[in-house]
Amino acid sequence: MIAAMHLGGANEIYVLGGIQGIGAIAIGTETIEPVHMLVGPGNAFVAEAKRQLFGHVGIGLFAGPTKAMVIADEMGADAELCATDLLGQAEHGYNSPCILLTAAEKLARDTMDEITRLLTILPTADTVAISWGEYGELIVVDSYDEMLAVADEIASEHVQVMTDRDDWFLENMTCYGALFLGARTNVANGDKVIGTNHTLPTNKAGHHTGGLWVGKFLKTHGY
């Protein structure tokens, strides 16, 4: 990350973290000049620090709990794959919503059974079971068109599509943070490996904004 910042032309780099790091760069210290804008992901404490500083500085997004949706049919995924990717999201914390959206009732029932099995063997089961029990959802609808409508209404931060028409969802979905197309492109890859944007709209903010991008740093003036 530091190498990328250096190659991108950053002239000052500070390795800081937590609310103390947020405070230092927003308010300034004896050695750090205060900034005009804070962007990027963080835990609940960082998010609250940014919320309190909004107005004193600009921020990229108000970030709520991370949220993921799996859109699947029996042609694009099986129950084990759906369950694994749902629980991979639930591992984030005790309040990480994860949703399976499908028109295949059998796949939904099989996924529920597979989740029950995985919760007996996952080393993170204590966290996952609470998150899944409180915030997990299985939504079964009648058609692909209804899947599309429900997905756009929920506007999840991460949406993993595993169907026989992944490109159709790409062409027609309008409200989400990032799409992950195909069974081999799971959300965990986007979080940890492949370098996609990790500062994405949550809490239905996908209805009015996308993720962090270069435009957030451009200021316009009128006269």
MIMARKE-433071 format. One line per field, with one value per atom (N, C-alpha, C): residue in one letter; residue number from 1; x negated, y, z negated; atom name. Coordinates in Angstrom, 2 decimals. Each point is the difference from the previous one (the first is absolute). Example, Ala and Ser with C-alpha at 12.3 -4.5 7.8 and 13.67 -1.06 7.14 Angstrom:
BEGIN
code: c(a  a  a  s  s  s)
pos: c(1  1  1  2  2  2)
x: c(-13.19  0.89  -0.90  0.35  -0.82  0.77)
y: c(-5.69  1.19  1.20  1.05  1.19  1.09)
z: c(-7.80  0.00  0.00  0.72  -0.06  -0.73)
site: c(N  CA  C  N  CA  C)
END
This chain:
BEGIN
code: c(m  m  m  i  i  i  a  a  a  a  a  a  m  m  m  h  h  h  l  l  l  g  g  g  g  g  g  a  a  a  n  n  n  e  e  e  i  i  i  y  y  y  v  v  v  l  l  l  g  g  g  g  g  g  i  i  i  q  q  q  g  g  g  i  i  i  g  g  g  a  a  a  i  i  i  a  a  a  i  i  i  g  g  g  t  t  t  e  e  e  t  t  t  i  i  i  e  e  e  p  p  p  v  v  v  h  h  h  m  m  m  l  l  l  v  v  v  g  g  g  p  p  p  g  g  g  n  n  n  a  a  a  f  f  f  v  v  v  a  a  a  e  e  e  a  a  a  k  k  k  r  r  r  q  q  q  l  l  l  f  f  f  g  g  g  h  h  h  v  v  v  g  g  g  i  i  i  g  g  g  l  l  l  f  f  f  a  a  a  g  g  g  p  p  p  t  t  t  k  k  k  a  a  a  m  m  m  v  v  v  i  i  i  a  a  a  d  d  d  e  e  e  m  m  m  g  g  g  a  a  a  d  d  d  a  a  a  e  e  e  l  l  l  c  c  c  a  a  a  t  t  t  d  d  d  l  l  l  l  l  l  g  g  g  q  q  q  a  a  a  e  e  e  h  h  h  g  g  g  y  y  y  n  n  n  s  s  s  p  p  p  c  c  c  i  i  i  l  l  l  l  l  l  t  t  t  a  a  a  a  a  a  e  e  e  k  k  k  l  l  l  a  a  a  r  r  r  d  d  d  t  t  t  m  m  m  d  d  d  e  e  e  i  i  i  t  t  t  r  r  r  l  l  l  l  l  l  t  t  t  i  i  i  l  l  l  p  p  p  t  t  t  a  a  a  d  d  d  t  t  t  v  v  v  a  a  a  i  i  i  s  s  s  w  w  w  g  g  g  e  e  e  y  y  y  g  g  g  e  e  e  l  l  l  i  i  i  v  v  v  v  v  v  d  d  d  s  s  s  y  y  y  d  d  d  e  e  e  m  m  m  l  l  l  a  a  a  v  v  v  a  a  a  d  d  d  e  e  e  i  i  i  a  a  a  s  s  s  e  e  e  h  h  h  v  v  v  q  q  q  v  v  v  m  m  m  t  t  t  d  d  d  r  r  r  d  d  d  d  d  d  w  w  w  f  f  f  l  l  l  e  e  e  n  n  n  m  m  m  t  t  t  c  c  c  y  y  y  g  g  g  a  a  a  l  l  l  f  f  f  l  l  l  g  g  g  a  a  a  r  r  r  t  t  t  n  n  n  v  v  v  a  a  a  n  n  n  g  g  g  d  d  d  k  k  k  v  v  v  i  i  i  g  g  g  t  t  t  n  n  n  h  h  h  t  t  t  l  l  l  p  p  p  t  t  t  n  n  n  k  k  k  a  a  a  g  g  g  h  h  h  h  h  h  t  t  t  g  g  g  g  g  g  l  l  l  w  w  w  v  v  v  g  g  g  k  k  k  f  f  f  l  l  l  k  k  k  t  t  t  h  h  h  g  g  g  y  y  y)
pos: c(1  1  1  2  2  2  3  3  3  4  4  4  5  5  5  6  6  6  7  7  7  8  8  8  9  9  9  10  10  10  11  11  11  12  12  12  13  13  13  14  14  14  15  15  15  16  16  16  17  17  17  18  18  18  19  19  19  20  20  20  21  21  21  22  22  22  23  23  23  24  24  24  25  25  25  26  26  26  27  27  27  28  28  28  29  29  29  30  30  30  31  31  31  32  32  32  33  33  33  34  34  34  35  35  35  36  36  36  37  37  37  38  38  38  39  39  39  40  40  40  41  41  41  42  42  42  43  43  43  44  44  44  45  45  45  46  46  46  47  47  47  48  48  48  49  49  49  50  50  50  51  51  51  52  52  52  53  53  53  54  54  54  55  55  55  56  56  56  57  57  57  58  58  58  59  59  59  60  60  60  61  61  61  62  62  62  63  63  63  64  64  64  65  65  65  66  66  66  67  67  67  68  68  68  69  69  69  70  70  70  71  71  71  72  72  72  73  73  73  74  74  74  75  75  75  76  76  76  77  77  77  78  78  78  79  79  79  80  80  80  81  81  81  82  82  82  83  83  83  84  84  84  85  85  85  86  86  86  87  87  87  88  88  88  89  89  89  90  90  90  91  91  91  92  92  92  93  93  93  94  94  94  95  95  95  96  96  96  97  97  97  98  98  98  99  99  99  100  100  100  101  101  101  102  102  102  103  103  103  104  104  104  105  105  105  106  106  106  107  107  107  108  108  108  109  109  109  110  110  110  111  111  111  112  112  112  113  113  113  114  114  114  115  115  115  116  116  116  117  117  117  118  118  118  119  119  119  120  120  120  121  121  121  122  122  122  123  123  123  124  124  124  125  125  125  126  126  126  127  127  127  128  128  128  129  129  129  130  130  130  131  131  131  132  132  132  133  133  133  134  134  134  135  135  135  136  136  136  137  137  137  138  138  138  139  139  139  140  140  140  141  141  141  142  142  142  143  143  143  144  144  144  145  145  145  146  146  146  147  147  147  148  148  148  149  149  149  150  150  150  151  151  151  152  152  152  153  153  153  154  154  154  155  155  155  156  156  156  157  157  157  158  158  158  159  159  159  160  160  160  161  161  161  162  162  162  163  163  163  164  164  164  165  165  165  166  166  166  167  167  167  168  168  168  169  169  169  170  170  170  171  171  171  172  172  172  173  173  173  174  174  174  175  175  175  176  176  176  177  177  177  178  178  178  179  179  179  180  180  180  181  181  181  182  182  182  183  183  183  184  184  184  185  185  185  186  186  186  187  187  187  188  188  188  189  189  189  190  190  190  191  191  191  192  192  192  193  193  193  194  194  194  195  195  195  196  196  196  197  197  197  198  198  198  199  199  199  200  200  200  201  201  201  202  202  202  203  203  203  204  204  204  205  205  205  206  206  206  207  207  207  208  208  208  209  209  209  210  210  210  211  211  211  212  212  212  213  213  213  214  214  214  215  215  215  216  216  216  217  217  217  218  218  218  219  219  219  220  220  220  221  221  221  222  222  222  223  223  223)
x: c(-0.82  0.82  -0.86  -1.02  -0.89  -0.73  -0.41  -0.65  0.94  1.27  0.97  0.21  0.05  0.14  -1.21  -1.18  -1.22  0.00  0.32  0.03  1.09  1.07  1.08  -0.31  -1.11  -0.40  0.25  0.34  0.21  -1.28  0.12  -1.21  -0.18  1.03  -0.14  0.78  -0.62  0.63  -0.21  1.10  -0.07  0.63  -0.68  0.52  0.68  1.31  0.80  1.22  0.71  1.21  0.91  1.25  0.94  0.50  0.79  0.56  -1.08  -1.11  -1.08  -0.64  -0.09  -0.52  0.95  1.31  1.00  -0.07  -0.08  -0.08  -1.25  -1.11  -1.27  0.02  0.53  -0.05  1.13  1.11  1.11  -0.22  -0.54  -0.16  -1.42  -0.95  -1.40  -0.73  -1.30  -0.87  -1.17  -0.98  -1.18  -0.78  0.17  -0.80  0.85  1.32  0.88  0.96  0.02  0.95  1.38  1.07  1.34  0.41  0.78  0.44  1.38  0.45  1.32  1.03  -0.46  0.94  -0.51  0.92  -0.30  0.77  -0.69  0.68  -0.55  0.71  -0.49  0.83  -0.18  0.77  -0.59  0.77  -0.48  1.04  -0.36  0.95  1.03  0.85  1.08  -0.53  -1.16  -0.57  -0.52  -0.64  -0.48  1.19  1.05  1.19  0.63  0.07  0.57  -0.90  -1.29  -0.92  0.19  0.14  0.22  1.35  1.02  1.31  -0.07  -0.71  -0.10  -0.82  -0.92  -0.86  0.58  1.10  0.62  0.46  -0.39  0.24  -1.28  -0.75  -1.35  -0.89  0.19  -0.64  1.05  -0.30  0.86  -0.30  0.98  -0.23  0.53  -0.54  0.45  1.39  0.25  1.29  0.24  1.27  0.37  0.07  -0.78  -0.06  0.70  0.97  0.64  -0.63  0.63  -0.53  -0.11  -1.05  -0.17  1.14  0.43  1.18  -0.22  0.38  -0.20  1.27  0.21  1.11  -0.53  0.51  -0.29  1.25  -0.11  1.09  -0.36  0.82  -0.41  1.18  -0.31  0.96  -0.73  0.73  -0.58  -0.94  0.02  -0.93  -1.36  -0.01  -1.24  -0.68  0.72  -0.59  0.68  -0.64  0.63  0.09  0.65  0.27  -1.27  -1.01  -1.24  -0.67  -0.01  -0.61  0.75  1.33  0.79  -0.21  0.04  -0.16  -1.37  -1.03  -1.36  -0.18  0.54  -0.17  0.86  1.17  0.81  -0.69  -0.51  -0.65  -1.35  -0.64  -1.22  0.25  1.20  0.38  0.33  0.72  0.41  -1.19  -1.15  -1.21  -0.51  0.45  -0.50  0.24  1.14  0.32  1.39  0.43  1.28  1.20  -0.22  1.12  -0.23  -0.44  -0.30  1.12  0.91  1.10  -0.49  0.60  -0.29  1.31  0.22  1.30  -0.20  0.79  0.09  1.30  -0.09  1.16  0.06  1.11  0.10  1.45  0.20  1.32  0.10  -1.02  -0.05  0.21  1.20  0.31  -0.86  -0.26  -0.82  -1.40  -0.57  -1.33  0.02  1.05  0.10  0.07  0.81  0.13  -1.30  -0.65  -1.27  -1.08  0.03  -0.97  0.19  1.24  0.26  -0.56  0.20  -0.55  -1.53  -0.60  -1.46  -0.54  0.69  -0.41  0.02  1.04  0.09  -1.19  -0.39  -1.15  -1.29  -0.19  -1.25  -0.16  1.09  -0.09  -0.49  -0.01  -0.52  -1.50  -0.60  -1.42  -0.84  0.63  -0.77  -0.67  -1.29  -0.67  0.53  0.67  0.57  1.50  0.48  1.44  0.66  -0.72  0.60  0.44  -0.86  0.36  1.01  -0.25  0.84  1.43  0.19  1.34  0.84  -0.62  0.73  0.37  -0.97  0.24  1.06  -0.13  0.98  1.37  0.03  1.27  0.76  -0.74  0.63  0.23  -0.90  0.03  0.04  -0.08  0.03  1.40  0.08  1.29  -0.11  1.08  0.19  1.27  -0.12  1.15  0.26  1.19  0.39  1.09  -0.24  0.96  0.41  0.80  0.59  -0.75  -0.83  -0.59  -1.30  -0.74  -1.23  0.31  1.10  0.37  0.27  0.64  0.24  -1.30  -0.90  -1.32  -0.69  0.07  -0.62  0.62  1.34  0.69  -0.34  -0.02  -0.31  -1.45  -0.90  -1.42  -0.22  0.65  -0.16  0.63  1.08  0.62  -0.91  -0.61  -0.87  -1.31  -0.53  -1.21  -1.17  -0.37  -1.09  -1.34  -0.88  -1.36  -0.74  0.02  -0.61  1.09  -0.02  0.99  -0.73  0.14  -0.61  1.07  -0.22  0.98  -0.52  0.76  -0.39  1.23  0.22  1.18  -0.39  1.00  -0.27  0.10  0.15  0.11  -0.65  -1.24  -0.72  -0.09  -0.27  -0.14  1.31  1.13  1.30  0.16  -0.44  0.04  -0.93  -1.19  -0.93  0.61  0.71  0.59  1.21  0.69  1.28  0.03  -0.91  -0.01  -0.50  0.60  -0.37  -0.37  0.29  -0.22  -0.83  -1.28  -0.90  -1.35  -0.85  -1.35  -0.94  -0.12  -0.85  0.63  -0.11  0.50  -1.15  0.25  -0.96  0.68  -0.47  0.71  -0.64  0.77  -0.48  -0.44  0.05  -0.28  -1.44  -0.90  -1.42  -0.38  0.96  -0.29  0.75  -0.40  0.78  -0.41  0.86  -0.20  -1.31  -0.38  -1.25  -1.19  0.02  -1.06  -0.04  1.17  0.04  -0.47  0.31  -0.42  -1.50  -0.60  -1.37  -1.04  0.40  -0.99  -0.08  1.13  -0.09  -0.08  0.10  -0.26  1.17  1.23  1.15  0.25  0.82  0.33  0.58  -0.49  0.48  0.73  0.21  0.75  1.29  1.05  1.23  1.22  1.11  1.20  0.68  0.41  0.75  1.33  0.82  1.29  0.84  0.07  0.79  -0.50  -1.21  -0.56  -0.27  -0.01  -0.17  1.11  1.11  1.07  -0.42  -0.97  -0.33  -1.49  -0.85  -1.43  -0.69  -1.15  -0.87  -1.09  -1.04  -1.11  -0.92  -1.02  -1.01  -0.68  -0.14  -0.69  -0.67  -0.74  -0.82  0.85  1.27  0.87  0.26  -0.12  0.20  -1.05  -1.12  -1.08  -0.01  0.99  0.07  1.02  -0.39  0.88  0.35  1.29  0.44  0.43  -0.09  0.39  0.89  0.96  0.81  -0.16  0.41  -0.06  1.14)
y: c(-1.20  1.20  1.26  -0.01  1.16  0.18  -1.13  0.08  0.61  -0.40  0.53  1.49  0.42  1.43  0.79  -0.57  0.66  0.12  -1.09  0.02  0.93  0.16  0.89  1.47  0.32  1.38  0.63  -0.81  0.56  0.65  1.21  0.67  -0.11  -0.47  -0.28  -1.28  -0.91  -1.27  -0.22  -0.20  -0.30  -1.36  -0.84  -1.32  0.11  0.25  0.22  -0.90  -0.09  -0.80  0.38  -0.47  0.21  1.43  0.26  1.34  1.04  -0.44  0.96  0.45  -0.92  0.37  0.94  -0.30  0.87  1.40  0.06  1.30  0.77  -0.70  0.65  0.68  -0.71  0.59  0.98  -0.11  0.93  1.31  -0.09  1.18  0.55  -0.91  0.40  -0.17  -0.11  -0.10  0.95  -0.07  0.85  -0.34  -1.22  -0.42  -0.34  -0.05  -0.37  1.14  0.46  1.02  -0.64  0.68  -0.58  -0.11  -1.01  -0.24  0.63  0.00  0.51  -1.11  -1.25  -1.07  -1.33  -0.79  -1.35  -1.01  -1.00  -1.04  -1.37  -1.03  -1.35  -0.76  -1.33  -0.84  -0.01  -0.54  -0.13  -0.72  -0.28  -0.68  1.00  -0.47  0.84  1.26  -0.11  1.15  1.05  -0.47  0.92  0.67  -0.77  0.57  1.09  -0.24  0.99  1.24  -0.21  1.15  0.86  -0.65  0.76  0.73  -0.67  0.64  1.28  -0.06  1.16  1.13  -0.38  1.00  0.57  -0.61  0.47  1.45  0.84  1.44  0.73  -0.53  0.53  -0.38  -1.22  -0.47  -0.69  -0.21  -0.81  -1.48  -0.84  -1.44  -0.63  -1.17  -0.65  -0.56  -0.79  -0.65  -0.20  0.02  -0.55  -1.51  -0.74  -1.45  -0.72  -0.83  -0.87  -1.37  -0.99  -1.37  -0.52  -0.75  -0.58  -0.96  -0.05  -0.78  -0.68  -1.26  -0.75  -0.75  -0.13  -0.77  -1.00  -1.22  -1.03  -0.20  0.25  -0.26  -1.27  -1.04  -1.29  -0.77  -0.86  -1.02  -1.34  -1.06  -1.34  -0.25  0.88  -0.13  0.62  1.00  0.71  -0.36  -0.68  -0.27  -1.20  -0.54  -1.04  0.50  -0.80  0.43  0.24  -0.85  0.15  1.33  0.34  1.25  1.20  -0.04  1.10  0.15  -1.10  0.04  0.51  -0.46  0.42  1.50  0.52  1.43  0.86  -0.49  0.74  0.08  -1.13  -0.02  0.71  0.03  0.78  1.47  0.48  1.37  0.14  -0.98  0.06  0.00  -0.48  -0.01  1.39  1.01  1.36  0.48  -0.36  0.49  -0.45  0.48  -0.45  0.65  0.99  0.70  0.16  -1.08  0.05  -0.69  0.77  -0.62  -0.77  -1.16  -0.80  -0.60  0.07  -0.33  -0.93  -1.05  -0.81  0.35  0.41  0.33  -0.98  -0.71  -1.03  -0.22  -0.58  -0.45  -1.52  -0.63  -1.47  -0.39  -0.42  -0.33  -1.15  -0.99  -1.13  0.46  0.89  0.52  0.73  0.76  0.71  -0.97  -1.05  -0.97  -0.77  -0.38  -0.72  0.89  1.29  0.94  0.12  0.05  0.06  -1.24  -1.17  -1.23  0.05  0.53  0.07  1.00  1.08  0.97  -0.65  -0.77  -0.71  -0.93  -0.69  -0.91  0.77  1.07  0.75  0.64  0.37  0.63  -0.97  -1.29  -0.98  -0.20  0.52  -0.26  1.27  1.16  1.22  0.46  0.33  0.52  1.36  0.70  1.33  -0.10  -1.18  -0.23  0.89  0.33  0.83  1.35  0.61  1.28  -0.19  -0.96  -0.22  -0.32  -0.83  -0.42  1.19  0.94  1.18  0.88  0.27  0.84  -0.60  -1.31  -0.66  -0.05  -0.32  -0.10  1.31  1.11  1.30  0.75  -0.23  0.84  -0.79  -1.33  -0.78  -0.10  -0.07  -0.12  -0.95  -0.76  -0.76  0.52  0.56  0.59  -0.81  -0.58  -0.79  0.76  0.25  0.73  -0.88  0.56  -0.81  0.04  1.02  0.17  0.78  0.02  0.79  1.49  0.42  1.41  0.44  -0.87  0.33  -0.01  -0.91  0.00  1.34  0.49  1.28  1.14  0.01  1.08  -0.02  -1.17  -0.11  0.39  -0.44  0.34  1.51  0.67  1.44  0.73  -0.54  0.63  -0.11  -1.17  -0.20  0.75  0.06  0.78  -0.38  -1.27  -0.48  0.59  0.04  0.48  -0.92  -1.30  -0.99  -0.91  -0.27  -0.91  -1.04  -1.25  -1.11  -0.69  -0.07  -0.56  -1.33  -1.06  -1.34  -0.63  0.36  -0.46  -0.38  -0.38  -0.28  1.27  1.16  1.27  1.14  -0.23  1.00  1.34  -0.03  1.25  0.78  -0.72  0.67  0.84  -0.54  0.78  1.19  -0.19  1.11  1.12  -0.36  0.99  0.71  -0.67  0.53  0.49  -0.46  0.48  1.44  0.77  1.42  0.44  -0.81  0.43  -1.03  0.27  -0.90  0.70  -0.59  0.55  -0.59  -1.33  -0.70  -1.34  -0.37  -1.30  -0.98  -1.24  -1.09  -1.07  -0.18  -0.83  -1.37  -1.04  -1.36  -0.65  -1.33  -0.75  0.13  0.38  0.11  1.42  0.89  1.40  0.37  -0.57  0.23  1.30  0.42  1.27  0.02  -1.13  -0.05  0.38  -0.40  0.40  1.52  0.62  1.45  0.69  -0.59  0.59  -0.08  -1.12  -0.28  -0.15  -0.27  -0.46  0.86  0.20  0.43  1.51  0.77  1.43  0.86  -0.51  0.84  1.01  1.00  1.04  -0.62  0.44  -0.53  1.07  1.17  1.07  0.18  -0.70  -0.18  0.46  0.34  0.47  -1.11  0.30  -0.92  0.65  -0.74  0.52  0.62  -0.69  0.42  1.27  0.46  1.18  -0.28  -1.29  -0.33  0.54  0.45  0.63  1.35  0.66  1.36  0.22  -0.99  0.21  -1.32  0.07  -1.15  0.06  -0.76  -0.03  1.19  0.01  1.05  -0.01  1.17  0.09  1.36  0.20  1.21  1.26  -0.08  1.17  0.56  -0.87  0.47  1.04  0.02  0.92  1.24  0.13  1.16  0.99  1.23  1.07  0.92  0.25  0.87  1.36  1.05  1.35  0.59  0.78  0.74  1.50  0.78  1.46  0.63)
z: c(0.00  0.00  0.00  -0.83  -0.05  1.33  0.61  1.31  1.04  -0.03  0.95  -0.21  -1.26  -0.31  0.52  -0.21  0.46  1.52  0.69  1.46  0.53  -0.80  0.42  -0.22  -0.65  -0.14  -1.35  -1.02  -1.34  -0.51  -0.54  -0.48  -1.52  -0.72  -1.43  -0.31  -0.70  -0.36  -1.49  -0.73  -1.43  -0.26  -0.74  -0.33  -1.37  0.04  -1.20  0.04  -1.12  -0.01  -1.14  0.07  -1.07  -0.10  -1.05  -0.14  -0.29  -0.60  -0.24  1.30  0.97  1.31  0.73  -0.09  0.63  -0.61  -1.33  -0.66  0.37  0.09  0.30  1.37  1.00  1.35  0.24  -0.75  0.20  -0.75  -1.22  -0.84  0.07  0.24  0.09  -1.32  0.11  -1.18  0.20  -0.87  0.14  1.26  0.50  1.16  1.22  -0.12  1.11  0.30  1.23  0.42  0.16  -0.44  0.16  1.47  0.30  1.37  0.21  1.25  0.33  0.17  0.19  0.29  -0.54  -0.56  -0.47  0.85  0.49  0.77  -0.41  0.35  -0.23  -1.02  -0.04  -0.91  -1.41  -0.92  -1.37  -0.85  -1.24  -0.87  -0.54  -0.92  -0.52  -0.69  -0.65  -0.71  0.99  1.07  1.04  0.68  0.28  0.64  -0.87  -1.30  -0.90  -0.10  -0.01  -0.01  1.23  1.15  1.25  -0.04  -0.57  -0.09  -0.83  -1.13  -0.87  0.63  0.88  0.63  1.29  0.48  1.24  -0.17  0.90  -0.11  -0.30  -0.97  -0.24  1.17  0.51  1.23  0.84  1.27  0.83  -0.22  0.29  -0.05  1.27  0.36  1.22  -0.12  -1.05  -0.20  -1.50  -0.40  -1.30  0.16  -0.75  0.18  -1.15  0.35  -0.99  0.03  -0.63  0.03  1.43  0.28  1.32  0.30  1.25  0.37  1.34  0.09  1.24  0.38  1.30  0.55  1.00  -0.06  1.00  0.84  1.29  0.95  0.74  -0.12  0.54  0.58  0.94  0.45  0.05  0.31  -0.03  1.16  1.00  1.13  -0.35  -0.88  -0.27  -1.30  -0.90  -1.31  -0.64  -1.03  -0.80  -1.45  -0.83  -1.37  -0.80  0.19  -0.76  0.34  1.29  0.43  -0.57  0.07  -0.53  -1.51  -0.71  -1.46  -0.39  0.70  -0.30  0.19  1.09  0.26  -0.92  -0.39  -0.96  -1.36  -0.46  -1.31  0.03  1.17  0.14  -0.27  0.36  -0.33  -1.47  -0.55  -1.41  -0.95  0.47  -0.84  -0.32  0.77  -0.22  -1.43  -0.56  -1.34  -0.41  -1.15  -0.55  0.69  0.85  0.63  1.51  0.63  1.44  0.79  0.60  0.74  1.22  0.22  1.20  0.49  1.31  0.58  1.19  0.08  1.22  0.69  1.25  0.83  1.16  0.13  1.04  0.39  1.18  0.43  -0.09  -0.56  -0.11  -1.46  -0.33  -1.40  -0.52  0.85  -0.44  -0.38  0.79  -0.31  -1.34  -0.28  -1.26  -1.18  0.12  -1.09  -0.19  1.11  -0.10  -0.61  0.32  -0.57  -1.50  -0.45  -1.43  -0.71  0.60  -0.59  -0.04  1.06  0.07  -1.02  -0.20  -1.03  -1.38  -0.27  -1.28  -0.18  1.08  -0.07  -0.23  0.73  -0.11  -1.37  -0.62  -1.32  -1.07  0.31  -0.97  0.14  1.08  0.24  0.17  0.23  0.21  -1.29  0.05  -1.20  -0.44  0.94  -0.33  -0.29  -0.31  -0.13  -1.06  -1.07  -1.06  0.55  0.81  0.62  1.10  0.87  1.18  -0.39  -1.00  -0.39  -0.47  -0.70  -0.45  1.19  0.87  1.16  0.91  0.28  0.86  -0.67  -1.28  -0.70  -0.09  -0.14  -0.18  1.32  0.96  1.21  1.31  -0.07  1.23  0.58  1.32  0.68  1.18  0.23  1.23  0.64  1.18  0.69  1.27  0.10  1.18  0.74  1.28  0.84  1.17  0.92  1.06  1.33  0.23  1.31  -0.09  1.11  0.06  -0.06  0.63  -0.06  -1.43  -0.80  -1.39  -0.80  0.33  -0.65  0.23  1.22  0.34  -0.80  -0.08  -0.71  -1.49  -0.60  -1.43  -0.26  0.86  -0.17  0.07  0.94  0.11  -1.18  -0.55  -1.17  -1.22  -0.21  -1.16  0.15  1.23  0.30  -0.90  0.02  -0.86  0.40  -0.97  0.23  0.97  -0.28  0.88  0.53  1.31  0.60  0.83  -0.40  0.73  0.84  1.30  0.92  0.55  -0.26  0.47  0.65  1.28  0.73  1.42  0.79  1.41  0.85  -0.65  0.73  -0.79  -0.38  -0.79  0.73  1.30  0.75  0.06  -0.04  -0.01  -1.26  -1.13  -1.24  0.08  0.57  0.16  0.83  1.05  0.90  -0.61  -0.91  -0.45  -1.45  -0.85  -1.38  -0.07  -0.89  -0.10  -1.41  -1.03  -1.38  -0.76  -0.17  -0.72  -0.18  -0.84  -0.13  1.03  0.00  0.97  0.35  1.27  0.47  0.14  -0.37  0.15  0.84  1.22  0.97  0.13  -0.26  0.18  -1.30  0.00  -1.23  -0.47  0.90  -0.38  -0.41  -0.01  -0.33  -1.26  -1.12  -1.22  -0.69  -0.92  -0.69  -0.78  -0.59  -0.76  0.88  1.27  0.92  0.13  0.09  0.13  -1.26  -1.16  -1.25  -0.21  0.39  -0.44  1.09  1.26  0.97  1.26  0.69  1.40  0.19  -1.10  0.11  0.43  -0.05  0.34  -1.12  0.31  -0.96  -1.27  -1.15  -1.27  -0.81  0.58  -0.65  0.76  -0.47  0.76  -0.79  0.68  -0.69  -0.78  -1.23  -0.86  -0.37  -0.75  -0.48  1.12  1.12  1.17  0.67  -0.36  0.67  1.48  0.39  1.41  0.88  -0.61  0.79  0.55  -0.65  0.45  0.25  -0.30  0.23  0.27  0.62  0.15  -1.05  0.21  -0.94  0.17  -0.84  0.07  1.37  0.62  1.29  0.09  1.07  0.11  -0.04  0.44  -0.01  -1.39  -1.03  -1.37  -0.39  0.71  -0.34  0.87  0.90  0.87  -0.54  -0.10  -0.51  1.14  0.18  1.10  -0.55  0.85  -0.38  1.08  -0.40  0.96  -0.23  0.99  -0.18  0.78)
site: c(N  CA  C  N  CA  C  N  CA  C  N  CA  C  N  CA  C  N  CA  C  N  CA  C  N  CA  C  N  CA  C  N  CA  C  N  CA  C  N  CA  C  N  CA  C  N  CA  C  N  CA  C  N  CA  C  N  CA  C  N  CA  C  N  CA  C  N  CA  C  N  CA  C  N  CA  C  N  CA  C  N  CA  C  N  CA  C  N  CA  C  N  CA  C  N  CA  C  N  CA  C  N  CA  C  N  CA  C  N  CA  C  N  CA  C  N  CA  C  N  CA  C  N  CA  C  N  CA  C  N  CA  C  N  CA  C  N  CA  C  N  CA  C  N  CA  C  N  CA  C  N  CA  C  N  CA  C  N  CA  C  N  CA  C  N  CA  C  N  CA  C  N  CA  C  N  CA  C  N  CA  C  N  CA  C  N  CA  C  N  CA  C  N  CA  C  N  CA  C  N  CA  C  N  CA  C  N  CA  C  N  CA  C  N  CA  C  N  CA  C  N  CA  C  N  CA  C  N  CA  C  N  CA  C  N  CA  C  N  CA  C  N  CA  C  N  CA  C  N  CA  C  N  CA  C  N  CA  C  N  CA  C  N  CA  C  N  CA  C  N  CA  C  N  CA  C  N  CA  C  N  CA  C  N  CA  C  N  CA  C  N  CA  C  N  CA  C  N  CA  C  N  CA  C  N  CA  C  N  CA  C  N  CA  C  N  CA  C  N  CA  C  N  CA  C  N  CA  C  N  CA  C  N  CA  C  N  CA  C  N  CA  C  N  CA  C  N  CA  C  N  CA  C  N  CA  C  N  CA  C  N  CA  C  N  CA  C  N  CA  C  N  CA  C  N  CA  C  N  CA  C  N  CA  C  N  CA  C  N  CA  C  N  CA  C  N  CA  C  N  CA  C  N  CA  C  N  CA  C  N  CA  C  N  CA  C  N  CA  C  N  CA  C  N  CA  C  N  CA  C  N  CA  C  N  CA  C  N  CA  C  N  CA  C  N  CA  C  N  CA  C  N  CA  C  N  CA  C  N  CA  C  N  CA  C  N  CA  C  N  CA  C  N  CA  C  N  CA  C  N  CA  C  N  CA  C  N  CA  C  N  CA  C  N  CA  C  N  CA  C  N  CA  C  N  CA  C  N  CA  C  N  CA  C  N  CA  C  N  CA  C  N  CA  C  N  CA  C  N  CA  C  N  CA  C  N  CA  C  N  CA  C  N  CA  C  N  CA  C  N  CA  C  N  CA  C  N  CA  C  N  CA  C  N  CA  C  N  CA  C  N  CA  C  N  CA  C  N  CA  C  N  CA  C  N  CA  C  N  CA  C  N  CA  C  N  CA  C  N  CA  C  N  CA  C  N  CA  C  N  CA  C  N  CA  C  N  CA  C  N  CA  C  N  CA  C  N  CA  C  N  CA  C  N  CA  C  N  CA  C  N  CA  C  N  CA  C  N  CA  C  N  CA  C  N  CA  C  N  CA  C  N  CA  C  N  CA  C  N  CA  C  N  CA  C  N  CA  C  N  CA  C  N  CA  C  N  CA  C  N  CA  C  N  CA  C  N  CA  C  N  CA  C  N  CA  C  N  CA  C  N  CA  C  N  CA  C  N  CA  C  N  CA  C  N  CA  C  N  CA  C  N  CA  C  N  CA  C  N  CA  C  N  CA  C  N  CA  C  N  CA  C  N  CA  C  N  CA  C  N  CA  C  N  CA  C  N  CA  C  N  CA  C  N  CA  C  N  CA  C)
END
